[in-house]
Amino acid sequence: MIVKRILVCTDFSEPSGVALEYGRSLARTFGASLRILHVVEHMATRYDIDVGYIALPDLEKELEESARQQLATVVTDDDRRTLHAEAVVRSAASAAQAIVDDARDQGIDVIVVGTHGRGGLSHVLLGSVAERVVRTAPCPVLTVHDHERALLEPDALAAVAKA
């Protein structure tokens, strides 16, 4: 398996923070570049709002700018230097479709996405971006929860052996 480009999707939640750590670890392991993507969904589409009554474009621009500022704090200088990380904000009608399109357009080898693991009624009402990405992605997708077991921590014996 050759992994040269990794896409990490973020909504700035705890699960997406864990996804970013997994993405960083995979990028280091494979010597791959890292692309961190946040998608601002069009509010009129998402909430079925008539744009004529509300200044949604201005609000969406503010959300995009806020996302850029948050990405600037999440993506470190070390990420940029050692992992050739790039942070991208997109605006789209569907976050899942934007992620899949970005992966296809950028030649991504693996997508890493956090999931809240909602079930039942909240899953039916809110849907799952991660689930839609898994179903339609052009490449493998790794989904992680904020409560994943710590696969990223070094094995104690390996750590002792290196010391």
C-alpha positions, -999 to +999 in steps of 0.1 A: +000+000+000+014+033-010+002+063+009+015+097-003-014+120+005-036+120+035-068+140+040-080+148+075-114+163+078-122+185+107-152+202+123-130+212+153-148+187+176-130+162+199-134+133+174-118+154+146-089+163+169-083+126+174-086+122+136-059+148+132-036+130+155-041+098+135-035+117+103-003+131+116+009+097+128+000+081+094+018+109+075+049+104+096+048+066+092+044+067+055+063+099+047+031+113+033+018+149+030-012+160+051-042+180+039-066+193+066-100+202+053-129+220+070-162+224+050-186+252+058-220+239+046-243+263+028-268+273+054-297+278+030-293+242+018-286+226+051-315+243+069-338+249+040-338+286+046-351+312+021-320+333+015-341+364+006-349+371+043-315+365+059-280+377+049-267+341+047-238+349+024-223+373+049-227+348+077-211+320+057-181+343+049-178+349+086-179+311+093-153+305+067-130+332+082-135+318+116-126+283+103-094+297+088-085+312+121-092+279+139-072+259+114-043+283+119-042+273+155-047+235+149-021+231+121+013+237+136+045+250+120+060+216+125+030+201+105+037+225+077+075+219+077+077+181+083+044+169+069+040+195+041+006+201+057-019+224+041-051+237+057-081+243+034-116+257+040-143+249+015-179+261+012-204+236-002-240+224-001-229+190+014-198+185+036-196+148+027-197+155-011-171+183-007-148+159+012-152+132-015-147+157-043-116+171-026-102+136-021-108+128-058-094+161-071-063+160-049-054+124-055-058+115-018-048+080-008-065+078+027-092+100+043-092+102+081-124+115+097-137+117+132-172+105+141-194+113+170-208+078+169-244+090+172-271+064+170-308+062+170-329+093+164-300+118+164-283+098+136-316+098+116-321+135+122-285+147+118-272+121+095-236+112+094-210+130+073-185+102+081-210+075+069-216+093+036-179+097+031-172+060+037-199+051+012-188+073-016-151+080-011-126+071-039-101+057-014-100+040+020-115+059+049-104+057+085-130+067+110-121+075+146-140+084+178-127+107+205-127+076+228-106+054+205-082+032+223-048+047+222-032+031+191-009+061+188+009+057+221+041+038+217+043+003+230+060+003+264+086-024+254+095-005+222+099+027+241+122+010+266+142-007+239+149+026+223+161+042+256 
